[in-house]
Amino acid sequence: MKFLAPLSLLTLALAAGSAQAQVYLEGQASLGKAPKSLCNGLSSCKTTSLDGRVTLGYRVGNGLGLEAGFAGYGAVKAGNDTTGLKRRVGGGQLGISYRYPLGNDLNLDARVGLTRARVATESWTNKTKADDKNLDSTGPYLGLGLSYKLSEGLSVGGMLDLVRLKADNGQRVYTNLGVTLRKTF
């Protein structure tokens, strides 16, 4: 998380210099899909989960925004009550966003940045808790979606987010497809 403090200060400095700036809060409820390889070959591998994202952003003008937030990227559950594992993935985000108007009320939304996330693993063998481990990883995220203006300062949309993070012996891509709600102040 060491990179968050300097980038947050830079974000605030850039945002403070813009006369057209607007603060926004965006929430997303999504269906997350984690890679099946995280199940370590165990049977009954479930790789989908309900996840979410909360983002605070600052539009600096011409559709460009700076944002920071927290997101869940997915979960897996594998095995059975005797031997198995659970993994949850989530973390902080810092990046830029761009909103391109496609019409009076329709926008194309794009997001890109870095995330610092944790892959938290809980496992058990013979109904006995085995060792839990956490793996912290920094990686890029990318989001693309459409939004529709419901009223002044309120929009709803859909967003596809992709995140690439280290897990076990390599890089993995996590996918989230969700519904977003944005309030601009």
Steps between C-alpha positions, in 0.01 A plus 500: 500500500808725497413631153155624608612799712713679233246430226216623722682828558564535127133427430386769743749754363389444141134506593532821702629682192189450290205739493272236341572233760219289646512242775320170438427187695450179307387160622491174310333168575657231286536136423866409541676216319830374637733268306426128549871437555462650850314182608827301503339208317242433773156375404182710495678823417272807519661809346217755489401737778307818567743787538497877511696816449480843664687787335544867587600704199575852390421612145758753390338594169451377144373164630823418685489397865728379776368235736579281798297217642467147628381195306441130541632300206361155559506191714545127462379212711625149429489157655254388765448518877791260559770649274475829317584866469346846469668799339383862491667772296457874551686823553546870443505671161650823372459614142349723237160490337363639179135567413426554128151625410324288235186713511308727734457238772725208395873475581787264432701453822858377524723444805865404530741491790682296761363285778668370812310187594515204732429138414387357835500119518335288769544123474415185694603134490314215673262761648795669672592856415827506308721801462342823375709716273476840339672612183518873426533601138501820293362493149312692232124528463291603202129570480266578211129570513196705406303734725165675467416833666187457713492858626738785566790348694373140498581226249469122475701267280678175437874440529741219416816507716815293443776472760834322470661383826759252621362186661700191590748436217389755244284787385121456490221708346185569701181612324209699645179590316274734689244774531628844603331795663678839498407810698675824401509780756 
